[in-house]
Amino acid sequence: MEKQHLTYFKIENFKRFDSFEMSNLGQFNLIVGDNNVGKTSVLEGLCFDENVARLSFNYFTNFMSRKIYGLKAGEPDEMGKINYWEFTLKESSKPLQITVENDKPFSIKIELKTTLELSEYDRERIRKNSIGETPNIWIKSTVSRDNQDQIDYVGALANALFNRQDLGKNFLDWYMPFLPVNTSFSEDMVSFFYYYFNRNKAARQELEENLKQLIPNLEEIRPDRLFDNQETLSIGLTNRNFYSPLGQFGDGTVKLTMLLMEIFVAQNRRLMVDEIGSGIHFTRLKNYWKTVLQLCAKYNVQLFATTHSLECQQAFVEALEDPDMQPYQKDARNISLIENKAGEVKAVTYDFGQFEYALNIGFNTRGGAR
């Protein structure tokens, strides 16, 4: 496993968690647990970034993906009225704290402050660096590494966040490596394709080859204009003289396409995938896992994925048991989330050998209550 990948992760005062931690992390991490135990929240927490503007953008995007208000990204006036941090922090009066270990361990402290609550030193720094209207609520970020603190600020509400230019103009500056369970076809997939695959012949051919596990007679995937103002991704088949929209091949195919594209884009980063096996028939799960793991290894992606499915767990192990996959076993983990009687959620990490043995003897590795 590469040195920049996480080996330890702790988050405090986030969603349902007072404190939650995972240790002995690998490159390929499958997270399991009961309903409402916090699996998706763990993935959302892992969307942190040392840059406070990107961290805020990622957590806001997670909030939007929950569709609590049914708002869309094209409604900035409405979004700007929402304090999404109320749904992110367990207690808004306490800081969010994140501690990670890799080759360069560091911690992040996020505090919500009104202008009056900031110190005079903080207010002076903001005055010198702010352009335009000054927000009333601020996020103060403190990143600590090697006994040194780096402090930064960003407006706490969505309108202040989107008015800033901290994220830059590069696509990757806005990219959040999280694939939610409710992934369906969107215009973002077309933009993704244009940006990374349309003019990259090797990447495009790799995508097409891997999609053949669900569409065996696939010949080509390409952008296609259905109407004057609407583009989609379409599939060409060897036995047809026309192209069909990707969405016609089912939700599982759409999600696999997006996952394959995400792995390519997330090179040398971590990628979070909610309900990774959803939409895939159990007979295809083993080869599905082999493809995902091989691509993550090729592109040096640290994978964090959740599932409810015992079949998905079993396929994860079966894929890694194949001779060509055995070198990846040392970096594979099953992480079971268990809620104790006090309502605290604990993570139990199994390495591949422990996980394989537990499944073989019928031991419960899917978490639950104790």
SVG drawing of the C-alpha trace seen along z (x, -y; Angstrom):
<svg xmlns="http://www.w3.org/2000/svg" viewBox="-37 -44 44 67">
<polyline fill="none" stroke="black" stroke-width="0.4" points="0.0,0.0 1.3,-3.4 2.5,-5.7 -0.1,-8.4 -3.0,-6.1 -4.7,-6.2 -3.9,-3.6 -5.9,-5.2 -9.0,-7.5 -10.8,-9.2 -13.7,-11.7 -15.4,-13.4 -18.7,-15.3 -19.8,-14.2 -23.3,-13.1 -24.4,-10.5 -20.8,-10.0 -19.5,-11.6 -16.3,-9.8 -15.6,-7.1 -12.3,-5.6 -10.9,-2.9 -7.4,-1.4 -5.3,1.1 -6.8,-0.2 -5.8,1.3 -6.0,0.2 -9.3,2.1 -11.7,1.6 -15.2,3.1 -17.4,1.5 -20.4,3.4 -23.0,2.9 -26.7,2.8 -29.1,0.2 -28.6,-3.3 -25.3,-2.4 -23.5,-5.1 -21.9,-3.4 -22.7,-6.2 -21.7,-8.8 -18.3,-7.2 -17.8,-7.5 -19.0,-11.1 -16.5,-11.8 -13.7,-10.4 -14.5,-13.2 -12.4,-15.5 -9.7,-17.7 -6.9,-19.8 -8.2,-22.8 -11.1,-24.2 -13.0,-25.4 -12.8,-21.9 -13.8,-20.2 -16.8,-22.5 -17.7,-21.9 -17.5,-18.2 -19.6,-18.1 -22.2,-20.4 -22.3,-18.1 -22.9,-15.1 -25.7,-17.0 -27.3,-17.7 -27.0,-14.0 -29.2,-13.1 -31.9,-15.2 -33.3,-16.4 -34.7,-19.6 -35.0,-18.4 -32.8,-21.3 -30.6,-21.2 -27.2,-22.7 -28.8,-25.2 -30.6,-27.0 -27.9,-28.9 -30.3,-31.4 -32.1,-28.7 -29.0,-26.8 -27.5,-29.9 -30.2,-30.0 -29.3,-26.6 -26.9,-26.0 -25.9,-22.5 -23.5,-22.3 -26.5,-21.7 -26.8,-18.4 -23.1,-17.7 -22.1,-18.4 -23.6,-16.4 -23.4,-19.5 -22.9,-22.8 -21.3,-24.3 -18.5,-21.8 -15.7,-21.5 -15.4,-18.8 -12.1,-17.0 -10.4,-14.6 -7.2,-12.7 -5.5,-10.6 -2.3,-8.6 -0.4,-7.9 3.2,-8.9 2.5,-12.4 0.0,-12.2 -2.1,-15.3 -5.3,-16.5 -8.0,-19.0 -10.2,-21.0 -13.3,-22.7 -15.1,-25.4 -18.2,-27.4 -17.8,-31.0 -19.8,-34.1 -17.8,-37.2 -18.2,-38.4 -16.8,-35.1 -13.6,-35.4 -10.6,-36.8 -9.4,-40.3 -6.4,-38.6 -8.8,-36.3 -11.0,-39.3 -8.0,-41.3 -6.8,-38.3 -10.3,-38.1 -10.5,-41.8 -7.2,-41.7 -8.1,-38.7 -11.8,-39.0 -13.3,-40.4 -16.9,-41.6 -19.6,-41.0 -18.3,-39.5 -20.4,-36.5 -21.7,-36.5 -20.8,-32.9 -17.3,-31.5 -15.6,-28.1 -12.3,-28.3 -10.0,-25.5 -6.8,-24.5 -4.6,-21.9 -1.9,-20.5 1.1,-18.7 4.6,-18.3 3.7,-20.6 2.7,-23.4 -0.8,-24.9 -2.1,-26.2 -5.3,-28.4 -7.8,-29.3 -11.3,-30.6 -14.3,-30.2 -17.9,-31.5 -20.0,-28.8 -23.1,-29.0 -23.4,-27.7 -23.7,-31.1 -20.5,-32.3 -18.8,-29.1 -19.8,-29.3 -18.8,-33.0 -15.2,-32.1 -12.6,-31.2 -10.6,-29.0 -11.4,-25.8 -9.9,-27.0 -11.1,-26.3 -9.5,-22.9 -12.1,-20.1 -10.1,-18.1 -10.3,-21.1 -14.1,-20.6 -14.0,-16.8 -15.3,-14.9 -14.4,-11.1 -17.7,-9.8 -20.3,-7.7 -23.6,-7.7 -26.1,-4.8 -28.7,-6.7 -26.3,-7.2 -28.2,-7.4 -27.5,-8.8 -26.8,-12.6 -25.3,-15.2 -22.2,-15.0 -21.4,-11.7 -21.2,-13.3 -18.9,-16.0 -16.8,-13.3 -16.5,-11.4 -15.6,-14.5 -13.0,-15.6 -11.2,-12.2 -12.2,-9.7 -13.3,-11.2 -9.8,-12.1 -7.9,-9.4 -8.1,-6.4 -6.4,-4.0 -8.7,-5.0 -11.8,-4.8 -10.9,-1.3 -10.3,-0.2 -13.7,-1.5 -15.4,0.3 -13.6,3.6 -14.6,3.6 -18.2,2.8 -18.4,6.0 -18.9,8.0 -22.4,6.5 -22.8,5.8 -20.9,8.6 -21.6,7.4 -20.6,3.8 -18.6,2.2 -18.3,-1.5 -19.4,-4.0 -19.6,-7.7 -21.4,-11.0 -24.6,-11.3 -27.0,-14.3 -30.6,-13.1 -32.1,-16.6 -30.8,-20.0 -30.0,-20.8 -29.4,-17.4 -26.5,-15.0 -26.2,-11.5 -23.7,-8.6 -24.8,-6.0 -23.8,-2.4 -23.1,-0.8 -23.5,2.9 -21.9,5.3 -25.2,6.5 -27.0,3.1 -26.6,0.3 -27.7,-2.3 -26.8,-3.6 -28.8,-3.2 -28.7,-5.5 -26.7,-4.0 -29.7,-4.3 -31.6,-1.7 -29.1,0.9 -30.3,0.6 -29.2,-1.1 -26.5,1.5 -24.8,0.7 -25.0,-3.0 -23.5,-2.7 -20.7,-0.4 -19.9,-2.8 -19.7,-5.7 -17.6,-3.6 -15.1,-2.7 -14.8,-6.3 -14.4,-7.4 -11.6,-5.0 -9.7,-6.4 -10.2,-10.0 -9.3,-9.2 -5.8,-8.1 -3.5,-8.4 -6.4,-9.4 -9.1,-7.6 -12.5,-6.8 -15.7,-6.2 -18.5,-4.1 -21.9,-3.5 -23.5,-0.1 -20.9,1.0 -22.7,4.2 -26.1,2.7 -27.7,3.4 -25.2,6.2 -26.6,9.8 -24.9,12.1 -23.5,14.3 -21.5,11.4 -20.2,10.1 -16.9,12.0 -15.8,10.7 -17.1,7.3 -14.9,7.3 -11.9,8.5 -12.3,5.6 -12.7,3.0 -9.7,4.3 -7.4,4.6 -8.2,1.0 -7.8,-0.4 -4.4,1.3 -3.4,0.1 -4.3,-3.5 -3.2,-3.5 -6.7,-4.2 -7.6,-3.6 -11.1,-2.2 -13.7,-2.5 -16.9,-0.8 -20.1,0.2 -22.5,3.1 -25.4,4.8 -25.0,7.9 -23.4,11.2 -23.2,12.2 -21.1,9.1 -18.8,9.9 -18.4,13.5 -17.6,12.4 -15.0,10.0 -13.2,12.9 -13.7,15.3 -12.3,12.7 -9.2,12.4 -8.7,16.1 -8.0,16.5 -4.3,17.0 -3.9,13.8 -5.5,11.8 -3.7,13.2 -1.0,10.4 -3.8,8.0 -4.9,10.0 -2.4,8.2 -4.2,4.9 -7.8,6.1 -9.9,5.4 -13.4,6.0 -14.5,3.4 -17.6,4.3 -19.5,1.5 -21.0,2.7 -23.3,0.6 -23.0,1.3 -25.7,0.9 -24.6,-2.7 -25.3,-3.6 -21.6,-3.9 -20.4,-2.6 -17.1,-0.6 -15.2,0.6 -13.7,4.1 -11.1,4.6 -10.5,8.0 -7.5,8.6 -8.0,11.0 -7.1,14.2 -9.3,13.4 -12.2,12.4 -11.9,15.5 -11.8,17.7 -14.8,16.0 -16.9,16.4 -15.9,20.1 -17.1,20.9 -20.3,18.8 -19.2,16.1 -21.2,12.9 -19.0,10.3 -21.7,7.9 -21.9,6.0 -25.1,5.1 -26.0,4.4 -24.3,5.9"/>
</svg>
